[in-house]
Amino acid sequence: MNLISSISNVFYDASVMTWDVFLTLANLVRFSRPIGKVTPEGHPGYGGYWPEYLPPREGDSRCSCPALNAMANHGILSRSGRGIKFTELNRQIRTTYNFGPSFCSFVPHYAARILKKSYSNDTFDLEELDLHNGIEHDASLTRLDTGLSPSQSVGHLPFIEELLSFANGKDAEGRHLLTIKDMSKISGKRRAEARATNKDFSLSLFHKIFGSANSSTLLTIFGGRVDDIRILLLEERLPQGWESRVRKPYGLTMLTFNWTVLPVELGIRESDWASDAK
């Protein structure tokens, strides 16, 4: 059974990557969605009107991903954060954040694989996504390491404020923006600090890339806009009037996403912060 499952996973991964390339090419020849209509009509958030925000109650499940927590806080996913279908996560990430359908298929499939569950038939609680070094990893920009804080459901305020303070960009209207260089810089600092303060620190190449992908979501889907990112990270809420800054008709594909992820990762200089972190 394990062999069959492994072969199936290889074929799935190859097919979704091929699909992603075609979606990327299709985005080049199709018109972008109009501003104000990025979220599809009939779905939560259409026209910038998001469902009521309610913070989690005692017993609710949340995870280390502010974007998923925000979806639960708005009732786009189960408000309790429990009993979520992997197939539902696929659909809701697509319509909420305008990630490409290939990305939205791959991520829940990968999560199900890590959790040893069936993508088609099983459900999960958000906190299950914090399986250490499965999906969750050390040197997060918004959370203490698991070795220092086993619960990853709540952000660490000093980290979030420091992240926002690293914004050195500005848009045409003078609004503060986080840039690729900013994300590389703060990531290097966090990695050096985590390595110095967490005796169980670990960060594989895969999780380095995964961490840079998380950072790049703020640069792409949220356009680096500090005002919006502040609300997302501190309140885990989507601002009224907000919509994904990615307007491509087939969303943000993995191939296109990597044009941001790789420069962020390649720009990280952990050694620049090593002496200060000791």
Secondary structure, 3 states (H helix, E strand, C coil): CHHHHHHHHHHHHHHHHHHHHHHHHHHHHCCCCCCCCCCCCCCCCHHHCCCCCCCCCCCCCCCCCHHHHHHHHCCCCCCCCCCEEHHHHHHHHHHHHCECHHHHHHHHHHHHHHCCCCCCCCEECHHHHHCECCCECCCCCCCCCCCCCCCCCCCCHHHHHHHHHCCCEECCCCCEECCHHHHHHHHHHHHHHHHHHCCCCCCCHHHHHHHHHHHHHHHHCCCCEHHHHHHHHHHCCCCCCCCCCCCCCCCECHHHHHHHHHHHHHCCCHHHHHHHHC
